[in-house]
């Protein structure tokens, strides 16, 4: 059944279909994460992915609770979007030989998946509230909160050194440049202040 299938005749149908889409996606992610964990060489990245695997397993359970509260049987529908993202992640991980570049690639792939999930959960929450399914909103929000936190951690790892190491730059260069620029700025301001002070003294002596 495609997203705009003739079987979708109401907002309730659309909500259920999207829920099934996300349920399928989370289950596929549970299968895919162990491969990325094995390939990651950065310890913090491996630990973060391992932690998110446990979170994702719990998220699947929460989604099953959502189905139950709606009186539906947990069921997934094919999601070409998540299949494509996971396939791309597998291909990139298999093509990159440089371990430092590989870690950066894994973070990029993981964040692409996170962004998809974040958008889907945001949509589900909005629709659930509009349709009066308030009894499932807290479960969906719990999953969304974890996805956002995971994305934030990945971003922190990328900006905290993984991307820099992947480019071959040392950690000291950027701070050194900033320190040099700051020193030059201080010297310019100090020189300007001295010149102004000297000019003021000359005017006073003339009087």
C-alpha positions as YAML, in Angstrom:
chain: A
units: angstrom
residues:
- id: 1
  name: UNK
  ca: [0.00, 0.00, 0.00]
- id: 2
  name: UNK
  ca: [1.54, 3.32, -1.07]
- id: 3
  name: UNK
  ca: [1.25, 6.52, 0.91]
- id: 4
  name: UNK
  ca: [-1.54, 7.81, -1.33]
- id: 5
  name: UNK
  ca: [-3.23, 4.46, -1.80]
- id: 6
  name: UNK
  ca: [-6.95, 4.27, -2.47]
- id: 7
  name: UNK
  ca: [-7.16, 2.39, 0.86]
- id: 8
  name: UNK
  ca: [-6.48, 5.67, 2.67]
- id: 9
  name: UNK
  ca: [-9.87, 7.36, 2.77]
- id: 10
  name: UNK
  ca: [-9.69, 9.35, 6.01]
- id: 11
  name: UNK
  ca: [-7.27, 11.02, 8.41]
- id: 12
  name: UNK
  ca: [-7.62, 8.00, 10.69]
- id: 13
  name: UNK
  ca: [-6.48, 5.78, 7.81]
- id: 14
  name: UNK
  ca: [-3.56, 8.12, 7.11]
- id: 15
  name: UNK
  ca: [-2.57, 8.19, 10.78]
- id: 16
  name: UNK
  ca: [-2.64, 4.39, 11.03]
- id: 17
  name: UNK
  ca: [-0.65, 4.00, 7.82]
- id: 18
  name: UNK
  ca: [2.04, 6.41, 9.03]
- id: 19
  name: UNK
  ca: [2.17, 4.61, 12.38]
- id: 20
  name: UNK
  ca: [2.73, 1.34, 10.52]
- id: 21
  name: UNK
  ca: [5.40, 3.09, 8.45]
- id: 22
  name: UNK
  ca: [7.28, 4.16, 11.58]
- id: 23
  name: UNK
  ca: [6.85, 0.74, 13.19]
- id: 24
  name: UNK
  ca: [8.45, -0.86, 10.14]
- id: 25
  name: UNK
  ca: [11.23, 1.74, 10.19]
- id: 26
  name: UNK
  ca: [12.09, 1.19, 13.85]
- id: 27
  name: UNK
  ca: [12.26, -2.57, 13.35]
- id: 28
  name: UNK
  ca: [14.57, -2.14, 10.36]
- id: 29
  name: UNK
  ca: [16.79, 0.17, 12.38]
- id: 30
  name: UNK
  ca: [17.07, -2.45, 15.13]
- id: 31
  name: UNK
  ca: [18.42, -4.85, 12.48]
- id: 32
  name: UNK
  ca: [20.76, -2.28, 10.90]
- id: 33
  name: UNK
  ca: [22.40, -0.67, 13.95]
- id: 34
  name: UNK
  ca: [24.57, -3.66, 14.98]
- id: 35
  name: UNK
  ca: [26.42, -3.44, 11.63]
- id: 36
  name: UNK
  ca: [27.21, 0.24, 12.17]
- id: 37
  name: UNK
  ca: [28.28, -0.44, 15.75]
- id: 38
  name: UNK
  ca: [30.73, -3.09, 14.55]
- id: 39
  name: UNK
  ca: [32.23, -0.76, 11.93]
- id: 40
  name: UNK
  ca: [32.56, 2.33, 14.13]
- id: 41
  name: UNK
  ca: [36.08, 2.83, 15.52]
- id: 42
  name: UNK
  ca: [35.40, 5.84, 17.74]
- id: 43
  name: UNK
  ca: [34.60, 4.54, 21.23]
- id: 44
  name: UNK
  ca: [32.07, 7.25, 22.04]
- id: 45
  name: UNK
  ca: [30.32, 6.67, 18.73]
- id: 46
  name: UNK
  ca: [30.14, 2.91, 19.30]
- id: 47
  name: UNK
  ca: [28.79, 3.44, 22.81]
- id: 48
  name: UNK
  ca: [26.26, 5.99, 21.60]
- id: 49
  name: UNK
  ca: [24.97, 3.73, 18.84]
- id: 50
  name: UNK
  ca: [24.80, 0.79, 21.24]
- id: 51
  name: UNK
  ca: [22.76, 2.88, 23.67]
- id: 52
  name: UNK
  ca: [20.43, 4.01, 20.90]
- id: 53
  name: UNK
  ca: [19.92, 0.40, 19.82]
- id: 54
  name: UNK
  ca: [18.55, -0.32, 23.28]
- id: 55
  name: UNK
  ca: [16.39, 2.80, 23.06]
- id: 56
  name: UNK
  ca: [15.07, 1.75, 19.66]
- id: 57
  name: UNK
  ca: [14.05, -1.65, 21.00]
- id: 58
  name: UNK
  ca: [12.08, 0.14, 23.71]
- id: 59
  name: UNK
  ca: [10.59, 2.47, 21.10]
- id: 60
  name: UNK
  ca: [9.28, -0.54, 19.19]
- id: 61
  name: UNK
  ca: [7.56, -1.70, 22.39]
- id: 62
  name: UNK
  ca: [6.02, 1.76, 22.87]
- id: 63
  name: UNK
  ca: [4.67, 1.70, 19.32]
- id: 64
  name: UNK
  ca: [3.09, -1.69, 20.03]
- id: 65
  name: UNK
  ca: [1.40, -0.08, 23.02]
- id: 66
  name: UNK
  ca: [0.12, 2.67, 20.71]
- id: 67
  name: UNK
  ca: [-1.39, 0.05, 18.39]
- id: 68
  name: UNK
  ca: [-3.00, -1.66, 21.38]
- id: 69
  name: UNK
  ca: [-4.54, 1.58, 22.67]
- id: 70
  name: UNK
  ca: [-5.97, 2.22, 19.21]
- id: 71
  name: UNK
  ca: [-7.43, -1.29, 19.06]
- id: 72
  name: UNK
  ca: [-5.11, -2.26, 16.22]
- id: 73
  name: UNK
  ca: [-2.71, -5.16, 15.69]
- id: 74
  name: UNK
  ca: [0.95, -4.08, 15.46]
- id: 75
  name: UNK
  ca: [1.87, -4.22, 11.81]
- id: 76
  name: UNK
  ca: [4.45, -2.59, 9.58]
- id: 77
  name: UNK
  ca: [4.17, -1.42, 5.99]
- id: 78
  name: UNK
  ca: [7.09, -1.15, 3.61]
- id: 79
  name: UNK
  ca: [8.88, 2.17, 3.95]
- id: 80
  name: UNK
  ca: [11.05, 2.90, 0.88]
- id: 81
  name: UNK
  ca: [12.46, 6.00, 2.58]
- id: 82
  name: UNK
  ca: [14.02, 4.18, 5.53]
- id: 83
  name: UNK
  ca: [15.06, 1.26, 3.31]
- id: 84
  name: UNK
  ca: [16.91, 3.72, 1.10]
- id: 85
  name: UNK
  ca: [18.65, 5.43, 4.02]
- id: 86
  name: UNK
  ca: [19.75, 2.11, 5.51]
- id: 87
  name: UNK
  ca: [20.95, 0.81, 2.14]
- id: 88
  name: UNK
  ca: [22.98, 3.97, 1.61]
- id: 89
  name: UNK
  ca: [24.49, 3.66, 5.09]
- id: 90
  name: UNK
  ca: [25.53, 0.05, 4.36]
- id: 91
  name: UNK
  ca: [27.05, 1.00, 1.01]
- id: 92
  name: UNK
  ca: [29.00, 3.95, 2.39]
- id: 93
  name: UNK
  ca: [30.27, 1.91, 5.34]
- id: 94
  name: UNK
  ca: [31.49, -0.75, 2.92]
- id: 95
  name: UNK
  ca: [33.25, 1.67, 0.58]
- id: 96
  name: UNK
  ca: [35.22, 3.83, 3.03]
- id: 97
  name: UNK
  ca: [38.62, 2.42, 4.01]
- id: 98
  name: UNK
  ca: [39.91, 5.29, 6.17]
- id: 99
  name: UNK
  ca: [38.59, 4.55, 9.67]
- id: 100
  name: UNK
  ca: [38.40, 8.21, 10.69]
- id: 101
  name: UNK
  ca: [36.43, 9.10, 7.57]
- id: 102
  name: UNK
  ca: [34.26, 6.03, 8.17]
- id: 103
  name: UNK
  ca: [33.26, 7.32, 11.62]
- id: 104
  name: UNK
  ca: [32.21, 10.64, 10.08]
- id: 105
  name: UNK
  ca: [30.23, 8.77, 7.41]
- id: 106
  name: UNK
  ca: [28.48, 6.63, 10.02]
- id: 107
  name: UNK
  ca: [27.44, 9.73, 11.97]
- id: 108
  name: UNK
  ca: [26.10, 11.32, 8.78]
- id: 109
  name: UNK
  ca: [24.10, 8.22, 7.91]
- id: 110
  name: UNK
  ca: [22.77, 7.84, 11.46]
- id: 111
  name: UNK
  ca: [21.67, 11.48, 11.54]
- id: 112
  name: UNK
  ca: [19.85, 11.09, 8.22]
- id: 113
  name: UNK
  ca: [17.84, 8.27, 9.81]
- id: 114
  name: UNK
  ca: [17.24, 10.32, 12.98]
- id: 115
  name: UNK
  ca: [15.94, 13.27, 10.97]
- id: 116
  name: UNK
  ca: [13.48, 11.02, 9.15]
- id: 117
  name: UNK
  ca: [12.20, 9.60, 12.44]
- id: 118
  name: UNK
  ca: [11.96, 13.03, 14.05]
- id: 119
  name: UNK
  ca: [9.81, 14.32, 11.19]
- id: 120
  name: UNK
  ca: [7.58, 11.25, 11.29]
- id: 121
  name: UNK
  ca: [7.02, 11.37, 15.04]
- id: 122
  name: UNK
  ca: [6.28, 15.09, 14.87]
- id: 123
  name: UNK
  ca: [3.63, 14.41, 12.24]
- id: 124
  name: UNK
  ca: [2.11, 11.51, 14.19]
- id: 125
  name: UNK
  ca: [1.86, 13.60, 17.36]
- id: 126
  name: UNK
  ca: [0.13, 16.46, 15.55]
- id: 127
  name: UNK
  ca: [-2.34, 14.09, 13.90]
- id: 128
  name: UNK
  ca: [-2.99, 12.16, 17.12]
- id: 129
  name: UNK
  ca: [-3.86, 15.38, 18.93]
- id: 130
  name: UNK
  ca: [-6.12, 16.52, 16.09]
- id: 131
  name: UNK
  ca: [-7.90, 13.16, 15.89]
- id: 132
  name: UNK
  ca: [-8.48, 12.98, 19.64]
- id: 133
  name: UNK
  ca: [-6.04, 10.12, 20.27]
- id: 134
  name: UNK
  ca: [-4.67, 11.79, 23.38]
- id: 135
  name: UNK
  ca: [-4.08, 8.42, 25.02]
- id: 136
  name: UNK
  ca: [-1.13, 7.71, 22.69]
- id: 137
  name: UNK
  ca: [0.49, 11.15, 22.51]
- id: 138
  name: UNK
  ca: [2.76, 10.64, 25.54]
- id: 139
  name: UNK
  ca: [4.14, 7.41, 24.07]
- id: 140
  name: UNK
  ca: [4.90, 9.09, 20.75]
- id: 141
  name: UNK
  ca: [6.45, 12.08, 22.50]
- id: 142
  name: UNK
  ca: [8.71, 9.78, 24.52]
- id: 143
  name: UNK
  ca: [10.06, 8.30, 21.27]
- id: 144
  name: UNK
  ca: [10.46, 11.74, 19.71]
- id: 145
  name: UNK
  ca: [12.39, 13.00, 22.74]
- id: 146
  name: UNK
  ca: [14.84, 10.11, 22.47]
- id: 147
  name: UNK
  ca: [15.32, 10.63, 18.73]
- id: 148
  name: UNK
  ca: [16.12, 14.31, 19.25]
- id: 149
  name: UNK
  ca: [18.54, 13.47, 22.07]
- id: 150
  name: UNK
  ca: [20.28, 10.87, 19.89]
- id: 151
  name: UNK
  ca: [20.62, 13.37, 17.05]
- id: 152
  name: UNK
  ca: [22.06, 15.95, 19.44]
- id: 153
  name: UNK
  ca: [24.64, 13.45, 20.74]
- id: 154
  name: UNK
  ca: [25.66, 12.53, 17.19]
- id: 155
  name: UNK
  ca: [26.02, 16.19, 16.33]
- id: 156
  name: UNK
  ca: [28.17, 16.71, 19.42]
- id: 157
  name: UNK
  ca: [30.46, 13.84, 18.43]
- id: 158
  name: UNK
  ca: [30.80, 15.17, 14.89]
- id: 159
  name: UNK
  ca: [31.60, 18.72, 15.97]
- id: 160
  name: UNK
  ca: [33.62, 17.54, 18.97]
- id: 161
  name: UNK
  ca: [36.38, 15.99, 16.90]
- id: 162
  name: UNK
  ca: [35.21, 13.23, 14.57]
- id: 163
  name: UNK
  ca: [34.81, 15.53, 11.56]
- id: 164
  name: UNK
  ca: [38.08, 17.31, 12.27]
- id: 165
  name: UNK
  ca: [40.02, 14.05, 12.57]
- id: 166
  name: UNK
  ca: [38.43, 12.83, 9.34]
- id: 167
  name: UNK
  ca: [39.88, 15.83, 7.50]
- id: 168
  name: UNK
  ca: [43.35, 15.10, 8.90]
- id: 169
  name: UNK
  ca: [43.56, 18.36, 10.84]
- id: 170
  name: UNK
  ca: [45.02, 18.44, 14.34]
- id: 171
  name: UNK
  ca: [42.95, 19.61, 17.26]
- id: 172
  name: UNK
  ca: [45.35, 22.43, 18.11]
- id: 173
  name: UNK
  ca: [45.25, 24.40, 14.86]
- id: 174
  name: UNK
  ca: [41.85, 26.00, 15.18]
- id: 175
  name: UNK
  ca: [42.38, 27.17, 18.81]
- id: 176
  name: UNK
  ca: [45.83, 28.46, 17.85]
- id: 177
  name: UNK
  ca: [44.36, 30.55, 15.05]
- id: 178
  name: UNK
  ca: [41.71, 31.94, 17.37]
- id: 179
  name: UNK
  ca: [44.34, 32.76, 20.02]
- id: 180
  name: UNK
  ca: [46.51, 34.55, 17.45]
- id: 181
  name: UNK
  ca: [43.55, 36.53, 16.16]
- id: 182
  name: UNK
  ca: [42.53, 37.48, 19.70]
- id: 183
  name: UNK
  ca: [46.09, 38.57, 20.54]
- id: 184
  name: UNK
  ca: [46.26, 40.74, 17.42]
- id: 185
  name: UNK
  ca: [42.91, 42.35, 18.27]
- id: 186
  name: UNK
  ca: [44.04, 43.11, 21.83]
- id: 187
  name: UNK
  ca: [47.27, 44.69, 20.54]
- id: 188
  name: UNK
  ca: [45.37, 46.88, 18.10]
- id: 189
  name: UNK
  ca: [42.96, 48.06, 20.78]
- id: 190
  name: UNK
  ca: [45.81, 48.71, 23.24]
- id: 191
  name: UNK
  ca: [47.73, 50.72, 20.65]
- id: 192
  name: UNK
  ca: [44.65, 52.75, 19.80]
- id: 193
  name: UNK
  ca: [43.99, 53.48, 23.47]
- id: 194
  name: UNK
  ca: [47.59, 54.66, 23.97]
- id: 195
  name: UNK
  ca: [47.41, 56.97, 20.96]
- id: 196
  name: UNK
  ca: [44.16, 58.48, 22.20]
- id: 197
  name: UNK
  ca: [45.63, 58.97, 25.67]
- id: 198
  name: UNK
  ca: [48.71, 60.65, 24.20]
- id: 199
  name: UNK
  ca: [46.53, 62.95, 22.12]
- id: 200
  name: UNK
  ca: [44.56, 63.95, 25.20]
- id: 201
  name: UNK
  ca: [47.75, 64.86, 27.11]
- id: 202
  name: UNK
  ca: [48.96, 67.11, 24.26]
- id: 203
  name: UNK
  ca: [45.68, 69.04, 24.24]
- id: 204
  name: UNK
  ca: [45.88, 69.53, 28.03]
- id: 205
  name: UNK
  ca: [49.49, 70.83, 27.90]
- id: 206
  name: UNK
  ca: [48.57, 73.43, 25.25]
- id: 207
  name: UNK
  ca: [46.04, 74.97, 27.61]
...
